[in-house]
């Protein structure tokens, strides 16, 4: 895991996740620091800063989950 200080954009992502739901900031930071497995640091670097905001919304999921049991 990478122990370097987060860039301002990366810190903004962590803060946005934390403000959306307490506890998610730590998960976001872990994903940023594990960039070799997640790619989050590159995604954040390639995203314009004005798009790095938490928004409320909903989505539909048409994926059918397999059912186990009766």
C-alpha positions as CSV (number, residue, x, y, z in Angstrom):
1,X,0.0,0.0,0.0
2,X,1.2,3.5,-0.8
3,X,1.8,5.7,2.2
4,X,2.4,8.9,0.2
5,X,0.3,12.0,1.0
6,X,-2.8,12.3,-1.1
7,X,-2.9,14.9,-3.9
8,X,-5.5,17.7,-3.4
9,X,-7.8,16.0,-6.0
10,X,-7.5,12.7,-4.2
11,X,-8.2,14.3,-0.9
12,X,-11.3,15.9,-2.4
13,X,-12.6,12.5,-3.5
14,X,-12.0,11.1,0.0
15,X,-13.8,14.1,1.5
16,X,-16.8,13.9,-0.9
17,X,-17.2,10.2,-0.1
18,X,-17.0,10.9,3.6
19,X,-19.6,13.7,3.4
20,X,-21.9,11.5,1.3
21,X,-21.8,8.7,4.0
22,X,-19.5,8.6,7.0
23,X,-17.1,5.7,6.7
24,X,-16.9,5.8,2.9
25,X,-14.0,8.2,3.0
26,X,-11.8,5.5,4.5
27,X,-12.8,3.1,1.8
28,X,-12.1,5.6,-0.9
29,X,-8.7,6.4,0.5
30,X,-7.8,2.7,0.7
31,X,-8.8,2.3,-3.0
32,X,-6.7,5.3,-4.0
33,X,-3.7,3.9,-2.1
34,X,-4.1,0.5,-3.6
35,X,-4.0,2.0,-7.1
36,X,-2.0,-0.9,-8.6
37,X,-5.1,-3.0,-8.1
38,X,-7.9,-0.5,-8.4
39,X,-6.7,2.2,-10.8
40,X,-8.5,4.9,-8.7
41,X,-5.5,7.3,-8.7
42,X,-5.4,7.4,-12.5
43,X,-9.1,7.8,-12.8
44,X,-9.0,10.7,-10.3
45,X,-6.1,12.3,-12.1
46,X,-7.9,12.1,-15.5
47,X,-11.2,13.5,-14.1
48,X,-11.8,17.3,-14.2
49,X,-11.9,18.6,-10.6
50,X,-15.3,20.2,-11.1
51,X,-16.7,16.7,-11.7
52,X,-15.4,15.3,-8.4
53,X,-18.5,16.0,-6.3
54,X,-20.9,13.7,-4.5
55,X,-24.5,13.8,-5.8
56,X,-27.6,12.2,-4.7
57,X,-29.5,10.1,-7.2
58,X,-30.9,6.7,-7.9
59,X,-30.3,4.0,-10.5
60,X,-32.0,1.0,-11.7
61,X,-30.3,-2.4,-11.7
62,X,-31.6,-4.8,-14.3
63,X,-29.0,-7.5,-13.3
64,X,-30.7,-10.7,-12.1
65,X,-29.0,-12.1,-9.0
66,X,-29.0,-15.9,-8.7
67,X,-31.2,-17.1,-5.9
68,X,-29.9,-19.6,-3.5
69,X,-32.3,-21.8,-1.5
70,X,-36.0,-22.1,-1.5
